[in-house]
Amino acid sequence: MLKITEQNYDVYRHVFCILWKHMSAKSGIGYDGAGSPIQALVQFELKSKAAAKKSLIMGLSDILTWISHAPMDLKENINNELLLNKLPGLGKLNAELKDVVSKVVKRGRIKNLDEYYLVKEMLDDVDSDISMEDRTKLNELFGAFENRVRKS
């Protein structure tokens, strides 16, 4: 999973800004206008560093899912810009997110909201490369987590 700490927060924030720059240009949404994820992140940073970290993890997960469906030339451009800035490339970022799935399946339990939302992204992505067996197991674990949260 993406481990965002005080020490690496700025690195992952920079990654997010690059990813959002490309996504906003492709979708026609303003980069840092009202309602943009960049502005939301700034607001979280002003309120709470912990909330900003959680927001950044979720934003990276969402945007990496979107990028997985982007044309190859766009993925290459994004990856090149990340690497030029000495940041983790798309392969490393995706591997970190997919690692969550294997850990959750192996453990047999979703332990927190961060994992819940990452698993949700993987399940919602019908093109993800998780096996049917893992998909079935993740669906069960997903439901079990929701039931646990409802009861508490």
WOLIN-V61968 format. One line per field, one symbol per residue. ss: DSSP state (@ for helix, = for strand, . for the rest). A space follows every 10 residues. Layout:
ss = ???
This chain:
ss = ........@@ @@@@@@@@@@ @@@@@@@... ......@@@@ @@@@@@@.@@ @@@@@@@@@@ @@@@@@@@.. .@@@@@@@@@ @@@@.....@ @@@@@@@@@@ @@@@@@@... ..@@@@@@@@ @@@@...... .@@@@@@@@@ @@@@@@@@@@ @.
